[in-house]
Amino acid sequence: MASTSSFTVSSSFTPSIPRTTTYDVFLSFRGEDTRFNFTDHLYNALVDRGIRTFRDDHLRKGEGIAPELSKAIEESRSSVIVFSENYAHSRWCLNELVKIMECKKDLGRTVIPIFYHVDPSHVRKQEGSFRLAFAGYEENWKDKVGKWRTALTEAANLSGWHLLDGYESNYIKEITNNIFRRLNCKGLEVGANLVGIDSRIKEVSLRLHMESSDVHIVGIYGVGGIGKTTIAKVIYNKLSCEFEYMSFLENIRGISNTKGLTHLQNQLLDDILEEERSQNINIIDRGASMIETILSSKRVFIVLDDVDNRNQLKALLRHRGWLGKGSRVIITTRNKHLLIEQEVDDLYEVEGLNSKEARELFNLHAFKQNLPKSDFINLSCRMVDYCQGLPLAVEVLGSLLFNMTIPQWESQLHKLAKEPMAEIHNVLKSSYDGLDRTEKDILLDVACFFKGEERDFVLRILDACVGIGIQNLEDKCLITLSYNHKIGMHDLIQQMCWEIVRENFPKEPNKWSRLWDAHDIERAFTASEVRAKCIDSLKL
């Protein structure tokens, strides 16, 4: 039995109902072809599912669209077009279609074509019965033909349904369920002030190859706080409603540690199956087997957010063979190597904000406007420089400073020079906590002594066997290796590492595992000398 067609996906349902809509679906059809059979059954199925559906029950003749129909199209969240053999023989239908496509363009309405025993390419190219219909229009309706042809081509290029054979009741059930899911597709909260995100969304969207009917898996990686989850949420909101089945599993790293992998497996299956599932999974291998069986027959859009070990992927998506034709998956992680192991189709590394983007985002949070107040220009630049393009830091710091005075800003700068903000520190430290002992030592050594040094020099000083550790730290976005093999590190990650060294004894540098600042070295030696003298005096 045929299912959703593999035409280009170029529309999406609005997650919430606009105030200007009266109907969920406007049905466009050629009455003589389908009024008393397919369209009637589809209309009743939609209404029975609680979908507010407009159907014109009057037989129309002539050319112009009645005002009430034009108004109904404008006030419908979506239009379902039933293309039948004689659809193009009705000028009324063609003008109705033009109006529908105008509302798609101007009002963002969704259009879903159903090709009822007609070849989609005949609609797209006006061939077959559509060619015969237009042969009679070329002479008397020249001013209309161009718009009609364009509307047919654009509509036929949308994702839709092609009915060829099989039971119509099964088609109608699938179509109704699909429309219901799309209409009830809820967008994820992403917040405001998404500065610089458009270019990043475009890069990831291109990698998803939505025009292809193959399975595509894209990995998004980068340091904590760089915006991976936000990018994935925006793309999910934009594209997921084009799929009958979708799921966004957020914070997999945290949830797997607190609630376990079976909780995530249950969430995934609940999202995909909704009311069809009656039992919970309590064994990981059984859950994995169920997910494989269920996903393999469905076209799904899934986001696996913040994955940090291979066991999570083994439980939720072992390989692409688990996915049905046309499925799309996005995996976000701080560990590039996990994506390589998973053999994703494409990788996208999220880079920090450029200086212009960072300033704009900071101003929106600190001043609630695009530009800083005149007295704060210099201080704003210093704050943005401190953040080094990390969106999390820009937002947190900007929000903290909102409505504060210049002396308070200066005080905050002075404090930041000594210790990081807790909210930023905790996000970055979670990456450190996931390292093994050797990797932790290497990271702290780089932060305290070797930032900016050549890799080979560091290996000679430490040990040649730490080379794999350096590679792992690069994969986890905690350090960078430049073209000339120098080791780099984001300033805020370096500050996080310094804080880890100091945190147990913040005022006693003589107890720290590493010393890198001349002032702290002097304090440590002084404290040691004082301690030694005290011990000597006690001996006397």
C-alpha positions as CSV (number, residue, x, y, z in Angstrom):
1,M,0.0,0.0,0.0
2,A,1.3,3.4,-0.9
3,S,2.1,5.9,1.9
4,T,3.4,9.4,2.0
5,S,5.1,10.4,-1.2
6,S,8.7,11.4,-1.4
7,F,8.1,14.9,-2.9
8,T,10.1,17.9,-1.7
9,V,9.1,19.0,1.8
10,S,8.6,22.7,1.7
11,S,5.8,23.5,4.1
12,S,5.3,23.2,7.8
13,F,2.4,23.4,10.2
14,T,2.1,26.3,12.6
15,P,2.6,24.8,16.1
16,S,-0.2,26.9,17.6
17,I,-3.5,28.0,16.1
18,P,-3.4,31.6,15.0
19,R,-6.3,33.8,16.2
20,T,-7.4,34.5,12.6
21,T,-8.2,30.8,11.9
22,T,-11.7,29.3,12.0
23,Y,-11.0,25.9,10.4
24,D,-8.2,23.4,10.6
25,V,-8.6,22.0,7.1
26,F,-10.1,23.4,3.9
27,L,-11.0,20.6,1.5
28,S,-10.5,21.4,-2.2
29,F,-11.8,18.8,-4.7
30,R,-13.6,18.3,-8.0
31,G,-17.1,17.5,-6.9
32,E,-18.1,15.4,-9.9
33,D,-15.1,13.1,-9.3
34,T,-15.0,12.5,-5.5
35,R,-17.8,14.4,-3.7
36,F,-19.8,11.2,-2.9
37,N,-17.0,8.8,-2.3
38,F,-13.4,9.5,-1.3
39,T,-13.8,13.1,-0.3
40,D,-17.0,12.4,1.6
41,H,-15.3,9.6,3.6
42,L,-12.2,11.8,4.2
43,Y,-14.4,14.7,5.4
44,N,-16.2,12.5,7.9
45,A,-13.0,10.9,9.1
46,L,-11.5,14.3,9.8
47,V,-14.6,15.6,11.6
48,D,-14.8,12.4,13.7
49,R,-11.2,13.0,14.8
50,G,-12.2,16.5,16.0
51,I,-10.5,18.3,13.1
52,R,-12.5,21.5,12.1
53,T,-13.0,20.9,8.4
54,F,-14.6,23.1,5.7
55,R,-16.2,21.4,2.8
56,D,-18.1,23.3,0.1
57,D,-21.4,21.4,-0.3
58,H,-22.6,23.5,-3.2
59,L,-22.1,22.5,-6.8
60,R,-20.2,25.5,-8.3
61,K,-20.1,26.5,-11.9
62,G,-18.3,29.4,-13.6
63,E,-15.0,30.9,-12.8
64,G,-14.8,33.3,-9.8
65,I,-14.6,32.1,-6.2
66,A,-17.5,32.9,-4.0
67,P,-16.5,35.4,-1.2
68,E,-17.4,32.9,1.5
69,L,-15.0,30.3,0.0
70,S,-12.2,32.8,-0.3
71,K,-12.7,33.8,3.4
72,A,-12.8,30.1,4.4
73,I,-9.4,29.4,2.7
74,E,-7.8,32.4,4.4
75,E,-9.2,31.3,7.8
76,S,-8.0,27.7,7.5
77,R,-4.8,26.5,9.0
78,S,-4.3,24.1,6.1
79,S,-5.7,23.1,2.8
80,V,-6.0,19.5,1.6
81,I,-6.3,19.3,-2.2
82,V,-7.7,16.2,-3.7
83,F,-6.3,16.1,-7.3
84,S,-8.5,13.8,-9.3
85,E,-8.6,13.0,-13.0
86,N,-10.9,15.9,-14.0
87,Y,-9.7,18.4,-11.4
88,A,-8.1,20.7,-14.0
89,H,-11.3,20.6,-16.1
90,S,-12.9,22.9,-13.5
91,R,-11.9,26.6,-13.7
92,W,-13.5,27.0,-10.3
93,C,-11.0,24.4,-8.8
94,L,-8.1,26.0,-10.5
95,N,-8.9,29.5,-9.2
96,E,-9.5,28.0,-5.7
97,L,-6.0,26.4,-6.0
98,V,-4.5,29.7,-6.9
99,K,-6.0,31.3,-3.8
100,I,-4.8,28.4,-1.6
101,M,-1.2,28.8,-2.8
102,E,-1.4,32.5,-2.3
103,C,-2.4,31.9,1.4
104,K,0.5,29.5,1.7
105,K,2.9,32.2,0.6
106,D,1.3,35.2,2.3
107,L,-0.1,33.7,5.5
108,G,2.1,30.7,6.0
109,R,-0.8,28.2,5.6
110,T,0.0,24.6,5.0
111,V,-1.0,22.7,1.8
112,I,-1.2,19.0,1.5
113,P,-1.9,17.4,-1.9
114,I,-3.6,14.1,-2.4
115,F,-3.2,12.5,-5.8
116,Y,-6.3,10.4,-6.2
117,H,-5.6,7.9,-9.0
118,V,-3.6,10.5,-11.0
119,D,0.1,10.6,-11.6
120,P,1.8,13.4,-9.5
121,S,4.0,14.2,-12.5
122,H,0.9,14.8,-14.7
123,V,-0.2,17.4,-12.1
124,R,3.3,19.0,-11.9
125,K,3.9,19.2,-15.6
126,Q,0.2,19.4,-16.7
127,E,0.3,16.2,-18.7
128,G,-2.3,13.5,-19.3
129,S,-5.9,14.7,-18.5
130,F,-4.4,18.0,-17.3
131,R,-2.9,18.6,-20.7
132,L,-6.3,18.0,-22.3
133,A,-7.9,20.5,-19.9
134,F,-5.4,23.2,-20.6
135,A,-5.7,22.7,-24.4
136,G,-9.1,24.3,-24.0
137,Y,-7.9,27.2,-21.9
138,E,-4.9,28.5,-24.0
139,E,-7.1,30.5,-26.3
140,N,-9.9,31.9,-24.1
141,W,-8.2,32.1,-20.7
142,K,-4.7,33.4,-21.5
143,D,-4.7,35.8,-18.6
144,K,-5.4,32.9,-16.1
145,V,-3.4,30.0,-17.6
146,G,0.0,31.1,-16.2
147,K,-1.2,31.4,-12.6
148,W,-3.1,28.0,-12.9
149,R,0.0,26.2,-14.2
150,T,2.3,27.7,-11.5
151,A,-0.2,26.8,-8.8
152,L,-0.4,23.2,-10.0
153,T,3.4,22.8,-10.3
154,E,4.0,24.3,-6.8
155,A,1.3,22.2,-5.2
156,A,2.5,19.0,-6.8
157,N,6.0,19.6,-5.5
158,L,4.8,19.5,-1.9
159,S,4.9,16.4,0.3
160,G,1.6,14.6,-0.1
161,W,-0.2,11.3,-0.7
162,H,-0.5,9.2,-3.8
163,L,-3.4,6.8,-3.9
164,L,-3.1,4.1,-6.5
165,D,-4.5,0.8,-5.2
166,G,-5.5,-0.8,-2.0
167,Y,-8.4,-0.1,0.4
168,E,-9.4,3.6,0.5
169,S,-10.4,3.2,4.2
170,N,-6.7,2.4,5.0
171,Y,-5.5,5.5,3.1
172,I,-8.1,7.7,4.8
173,K,-7.1,6.4,8.3
174,E,-3.4,7.2,7.5
175,I,-4.1,10.6,6.1
176,T,-6.4,11.5,9.0
177,N,-3.9,10.4,11.6
178,N,-1.1,12.3,9.7
179,I,-3.1,15.5,9.6
180,F,-4.1,15.1,13.3
181,R,-0.5,14.7,14.3
182,R,0.6,17.7,12.3
183,L,-2.1,19.9,13.6
184,N,-1.3,19.0,17.1
185,C,2.4,19.3,16.6
186,K,3.7,21.4,19.5
187,G,6.8,23.5,19.1
188,L,9.6,23.4,21.6
189,E,10.4,26.5,23.7
190,V,13.6,28.2,22.4
191,G,13.3,31.6,23.9
192,A,13.8,35.0,22.3
193,N,16.9,36.8,21.0
194,L,18.2,34.0,18.8
195,V,21.0,36.1,17.4
196,G,23.2,34.5,14.7
197,I,21.1,31.4,14.5
198,D,19.8,31.7,11.0
199,S,23.2,30.9,9.3
200,R,23.7,27.9,11.6
201,I,20.2,26.6,11.0
202,K,20.8,26.9,7.2
203,E,24.1,24.9,7.5
204,V,22.4,22.0,9.4
205,S,19.3,22.0,7.2
206,L,21.5,21.6,4.1
207,R,23.1,18.6,5.7
208,L,19.8,17.0,6.3
209,H,19.0,16.8,2.6
210,M,15.3,17.0,3.0
211,E,14.7,16.5,-0.7
212,S,16.1,13.0,-0.5
213,S,14.1,9.8,0.4
214,D,17.1,8.2,1.9
215,V,17.9,8.1,5.7
216,H,20.1,11.0,6.9
217,I,21.8,11.3,10.3
218,V,23.5,14.6,11.1
219,G,25.7,15.2,14.1
220,I,26.0,18.6,15.8
221,Y,29.0,19.0,18.2
222,G,30.7,21.7,20.2
223,V,31.6,22.8,23.7
224,G,28.9,23.2,26.4
225,G,26.9,26.4,26.1
226,I,27.7,26.9,22.5
227,G,24.1,26.5,21.4
228,K,23.8,23.0,20.1
229,T,20.4,22.2,21.7
230,T,18.9,25.6,20.7
231,I,19.9,24.9,17.0
232,A,18.4,21.4,17.2
233,K,15.2,22.7,18.8
234,V,14.7,25.4,16.1
235,I,15.2,22.8,13.3
236,Y,12.9,20.4,15.1
237,N,10.2,23.1,15.3
238,K,10.7,23.9,11.6
239,L,10.8,20.4,10.1
240,S,9.4,17.8,12.5
241,C,5.7,18.4,11.7
242,E,6.4,17.3,8.1
243,F,6.8,13.8,9.6
244,E,4.1,11.6,10.9
245,Y,6.3,10.4,13.7
246,M,8.7,12.6,15.7
247,S,10.5,12.8,19.0
248,F,12.9,15.1,20.8
249,L,14.9,13.5,23.6
250,E,16.5,16.3,25.5
251,N,19.4,16.1,28.0
252,I,20.1,12.4,27.4
253,R,23.3,12.7,29.4
254,G,21.6,13.9,32.5
255,I,18.5,11.8,32.2
256,S,20.3,8.6,31.6
257,N,22.4,9.2,34.8
258,T,19.4,10.0,37.0
259,K,16.5,8.0,35.5
260,G,18.2,5.4,33.3
261,L,18.2,4.4,29.7
262,T,14.9,2.6,29.9
263,H,13.2,5.9,30.8
264,L,14.5,7.4,27.6
265,Q,13.4,4.3,25.6
266,N,9.9,4.6,27.0
267,Q,9.8,8.3,26.2
268,L,10.9,7.7,22.6
269,L,8.3,5.0,22.1
270,D,5.6,7.1,23.7
271,D,6.4,9.9,21.3
272,I,6.2,7.7,18.3
273,L,3.3,5.5,19.2
274,E,1.2,7.8,21.5
275,E,-1.9,6.1,22.6
276,E,-1.1,2.8,20.8
277,R,1.4,1.6,23.5
278,S,0.2,-0.1,26.7
279,Q,3.3,-1.4,28.5
280,N,6.5,0.1,29.8
281,I,10.0,-1.2,29.1
282,N,12.2,-2.2,32.1
283,I,15.0,-4.0,30.3
284,I,17.4,-2.1,28.0
285,D,17.9,-4.9,25.4
286,R,14.2,-5.5,25.1
287,G,13.6,-1.8,24.7
288,A,16.3,-1.6,21.9
289,S,14.6,-4.5,20.1
290,M,11.2,-2.8,20.3
291,I,12.6,0.5,19.0
292,E,14.3,-1.3,16.1
293,T,11.1,-3.1,15.1
294,I,8.9,0.0,15.4
295,L,11.1,2.6,13.8
296,S,12.2,0.4,10.8
297,S,8.7,0.8,9.3
298,K,8.2,4.5,9.9
299,R,9.4,7.8,8.5
300,V,10.6,9.6,11.6
301,F,12.3,12.8,12.7
302,I,14.2,12.3,15.9
303,V,16.6,14.5,17.9
304,L,18.9,12.8,20.4
305,D,20.2,15.7,22.4
306,D,23.4,15.8,24.5
307,V,24.6,12.2,24.0
308,D,27.8,11.5,25.8
309,N,28.5,7.8,25.5
310,R,28.0,4.9,23.1
311,N,25.6,3.0,25.4
312,Q,23.0,5.7,25.0
313,L,23.2,5.3,21.2
314,K,23.1,1.5,21.4
315,A,19.9,1.7,23.4
316,L,18.2,4.4,21.3
317,L,19.5,4.2,17.8
318,R,22.2,1.5,17.2
319,H,22.5,2.2,13.4
320,R,20.7,3.6,10.4
321,G,19.1,0.2,9.7
322,W,16.7,0.9,12.5
323,L,15.1,3.8,10.6
324,G,12.4,3.8,7.9
325,K,12.9,5.3,4.5
326,G,13.1,9.1,4.5
327,S,13.8,9.4,8.2
328,R,16.0,12.2,9.7
329,V,18.0,12.2,12.9
330,I,20.0,14.9,14.6
331,I,22.4,13.9,17.4
332,T,24.0,16.7,19.5
333,T,27.0,16.0,21.6
334,R,30.2,17.5,23.1
335,N,32.1,14.4,21.8
336,K,32.9,14.4,18.1
337,H,34.3,10.9,18.2
338,L,30.9,9.5,19.2
339,L,29.4,10.8,15.9
340,I,32.3,9.3,13.9
341,E,31.7,5.9,15.6
342,Q,28.0,6.2,14.8
343,E,28.9,6.8,11.1
344,V,26.7,9.8,10.8
345,D,26.2,11.2,7.3
346,D,27.5,14.7,8.1
347,L,29.1,16.6,10.9
348,Y,28.5,20.2,12.0
349,E,30.7,21.9,14.5
350,V,29.0,24.9,16.2
351,E,31.3,27.8,16.3
352,G,31.1,30.7,18.8
353,L,29.4,34.0,18.0
354,N,31.4,36.5,16.0
355,S,32.1,39.9,17.6
356,K,29.1,41.5,16.0
357,E,26.7,38.8,17.0
358,A,28.1,38.6,20.5
359,R,27.7,42.4,21.0
360,E,24.1,42.3,19.7
361,L,23.1,39.4,21.9
362,F,24.7,41.0,25.0
363,N,23.0,44.3,24.4
364,L,19.6,42.6,24.0
365,H,20.0,41.1,27.5
366,A,21.9,43.9,29.2
367,F,20.0,46.8,27.8
368,K,16.9,45.3,26.1
369,Q,17.9,46.9,22.9
370,N,20.4,46.4,20.0
371,L,22.9,49.1,21.1
372,P,24.5,49.8,24.5
373,K,23.8,52.9,26.4
374,S,26.5,55.6,25.7
375,D,28.0,55.5,29.1
376,F,28.4,51.7,29.0
377,I,30.1,51.2,25.6
378,N,33.6,50.5,26.9
379,L,32.4,48.3,29.7
380,S,30.1,46.4,27.3
381,C,33.1,45.7,25.0
382,R,35.1,44.3,28.0
383,M,32.2,42.1,29.1
384,V,31.8,40.7,25.5
385,D,35.5,40.1,25.2
386,Y,35.4,38.1,28.4
387,C,32.7,35.8,27.0
388,Q,34.8,34.9,23.9
389,G,31.7,34.2,21.8
390,L,30.1,31.6,24.1
391,P,26.4,32.3,23.8
392,L,25.6,30.9,27.3
393,A,28.2,33.3,28.8
394,V,26.9,36.3,26.8
395,E,23.3,35.6,27.9
396,V,24.0,34.9,31.5
397,L,26.3,37.9,32.0
398,G,24.1,40.3,30.0
399,S,21.0,39.3,32.1
400,L,23.0,39.7,35.3
401,L,24.0,43.2,34.5
402,F,20.6,44.4,33.4
403,N,19.7,47.7,35.1
404,M,22.9,47.8,37.1
405,T,25.0,50.9,37.7
406,I,28.5,51.5,36.2
407,P,30.2,50.8,39.6
408,Q,28.3,47.5,39.8
409,W,29.5,46.6,36.3
410,E,33.1,47.4,37.3
411,S,32.8,45.4,40.4
412,Q,31.5,42.4,38.4
413,L,34.5,42.7,36.0
414,H,36.9,42.7,38.9
415,K,35.1,39.6,40.4
416,L,35.2,37.8,37.0
417,A,39.0,38.2,36.9
418,K,39.2,36.2,40.1
419,E,36.5,33.5,39.7
420,P,34.0,32.4,37.0
421,M,30.3,32.8,37.2
422,A,28.8,29.7,38.8
423,E,26.2,29.1,36.1
424,I,28.8,29.2,33.3
425,H,31.3,27.2,35.4
426,N,28.9,24.4,36.2
427,V,28.0,23.9,32.5
428,L,31.6,23.7,31.4
429,K,32.7,21.6,34.4
430,S,30.2,18.9,33.5
431,S,32.5,18.2,30.5
432,Y,35.5,17.9,32.8
433,D,33.5,15.6,35.1
434,G,33.0,13.1,32.3
435,L,36.8,12.7,31.6
436,D,38.9,9.9,32.9
437,R,41.7,10.6,35.4
438,T,44.4,10.9,32.7
439,E,42.4,13.2,30.6
440,K,41.6,15.4,33.6
441,D,45.3,15.7,34.4
442,I,46.2,16.6,30.8
443,L,43.4,19.2,30.6
444,L,44.5,20.9,33.8
445,D,48.2,20.8,32.7
446,V,47.3,22.5,29.4
447,A,45.2,25.1,31.2
448,C,47.9,25.9,33.7
449,F,51.1,25.6,31.6
450,F,50.8,24.6,28.0
451,K,48.1,26.7,26.3
452,G,49.6,28.1,23.1
453,E,52.4,25.5,23.1
454,E,53.1,23.1,20.3
455,R,51.8,19.6,20.7
456,D,55.1,17.9,20.3
457,F,56.7,20.1,22.9
458,V,53.9,19.2,25.4
459,L,54.3,15.5,24.6
460,R,58.0,15.7,25.4
461,I,57.4,17.5,28.7
462,L,54.6,15.2,29.8
463,D,54.8,11.8,28.2
464,A,54.4,10.6,24.6
465,C,51.6,8.3,25.7
466,V,49.3,11.3,26.5
467,G,48.9,11.9,22.7
468,I,45.7,9.9,22.7
469,G,44.5,11.9,25.6
470,I,45.1,15.2,23.7
471,Q,43.2,13.8,20.8
472,N,40.3,12.8,23.0
473,L,40.2,16.3,24.5
474,E,40.0,17.8,21.1
475,D,37.2,15.4,20.1
476,K,35.4,16.6,23.3
477,C,35.8,20.2,22.3
478,L,37.8,21.1,25.3
479,I,41.0,22.0,23.5
480,T,41.8,22.9,19.9
481,L,44.8,22.0,17.6
482,S,45.7,24.7,15.1
483,Y,47.1,24.1,11.7
484,N,50.6,24.5,13.1
485,H,49.8,22.0,15.9
486,K,49.6,24.5,18.7
487,I,47.2,23.6,21.5
488,G,44.5,26.2,22.1
489,M,41.7,26.4,24.7
490,H,38.7,28.7,25.1
491,D,39.4,31.3,27.8
492,L,36.4,30.3,29.8
493,I,37.4,26.6,29.8
494,Q,40.8,27.7,31.0
495,Q,39.3,29.7,33.8
496,M,37.1,26.7,34.7
497,C,40.2,24.5,35.0
498,W,41.9,27.1,37.2
499,E,38.9,27.2,39.5
500,I,39.0,23.3,39.7
501,V,42.6,23.5,40.9
502,R,41.7,26.2,43.5
503,E,38.3,25.1,44.6
504,N,39.1,23.0,47.7
505,F,41.6,25.6,49.1
506,P,40.8,28.9,47.4
507,K,43.1,31.0,49.7
508,E,45.8,28.4,50.2
509,P,47.9,28.1,47.0
510,N,50.5,26.0,48.8
511,K,47.8,23.2,48.8
512,W,47.0,23.5,45.1
513,S,48.1,20.7,42.7
514,R,49.4,23.3,40.2
515,L,50.8,26.8,40.4
516,W,51.0,29.1,37.3
517,D,50.7,32.6,38.5
518,A,53.7,34.4,39.9
519,H,51.7,36.0,42.7
520,D,50.2,32.7,43.8
521,I,53.7,31.0,43.7
522,E,55.0,33.7,46.0
523,R,52.1,33.3,48.4
524,A,52.6,29.5,48.4
525,F,56.3,29.7,49.2
526,T,55.6,32.3,51.9
527,A,52.9,30.1,53.4
528,S,55.3,27.2,53.3
529,E,58.1,29.1,54.9
530,V,55.8,30.3,57.7
531,R,54.6,26.8,58.2
532,A,58.2,25.5,58.4
533,K,59.1,28.1,60.9
534,C,56.1,27.3,63.0
535,I,57.1,23.6,63.0
536,D,60.7,24.5,63.9
537,S,59.6,26.6,66.8
538,L,57.4,23.8,68.1
539,K,60.4,21.5,68.0
540,L,62.4,23.9,70.2
